């Protein structure tokens, strides 16, 4: 379990690093982002780093638990969904911050939320501990969705 958790920590934090690299600089330095009419509930910049750190730690433990539990065809399906989660998580950053494609970024966020809900319902159900581990990721994505949607509507 410890090895799998470490494996997912490396993969998940690697996704964050790759996403940051592909977005072409931090949001604080992004002129386009700084000029946007942002939602009044947009958190301060430091919250994003704290939130993503907590999310990826919880999600890594969550995925490690699932990868211990499932074998064969179900494990293959889980690996596909995890890979899609990785790709969509990374893809949102350049879509939104670098290429300013707000609607496609919103669609990617929607797909990412659907993927995570599918993973949770198909592989974990509503087991209390697993639900607590995936909840920060899903809640943060819903906040991100609302922020992205606000930008789409009011810019």
Secondary structure as the mmCIF struct_conf table of DSSP 4:
data_model
#
loop_
_struct_conf.conf_type_id
_struct_conf.id
_struct_conf.beg_label_comp_id
_struct_conf.beg_label_asym_id
_struct_conf.beg_label_seq_id
_struct_conf.end_label_comp_id
_struct_conf.end_label_asym_id
_struct_conf.end_label_seq_id
HELX_RH_AL_P HELX_RH_AL_P1 UNK A 2 UNK A 22
TURN_TY1_P TURN_TY1_P1 UNK A 23 UNK A 24
BEND BEND1 UNK A 25 UNK A 25
HELX_RH_3T_P HELX_RH_3T_P1 UNK A 27 UNK A 29
HELX_RH_AL_P HELX_RH_AL_P2 UNK A 31 UNK A 35
BEND BEND2 UNK A 36 UNK A 36
TURN_TY1_P TURN_TY1_P2 UNK A 40 UNK A 41
HELX_LH_PP_P HELX_LH_PP_P1 UNK A 42 UNK A 44
HELX_RH_AL_P HELX_RH_AL_P3 UNK A 45 UNK A 69
HELX_RH_AL_P HELX_RH_AL_P4 UNK A 72 UNK A 93
HELX_RH_PI_P HELX_RH_PI_P1 UNK A 94 UNK A 98
BEND BEND3 UNK A 99 UNK A 99
HELX_RH_AL_P HELX_RH_AL_P5 UNK A 102 UNK A 119
HELX_RH_PI_P HELX_RH_PI_P2 UNK A 120 UNK A 124
TURN_TY1_P TURN_TY1_P3 UNK A 125 UNK A 126
HELX_RH_AL_P HELX_RH_AL_P6 UNK A 128 UNK A 154
#
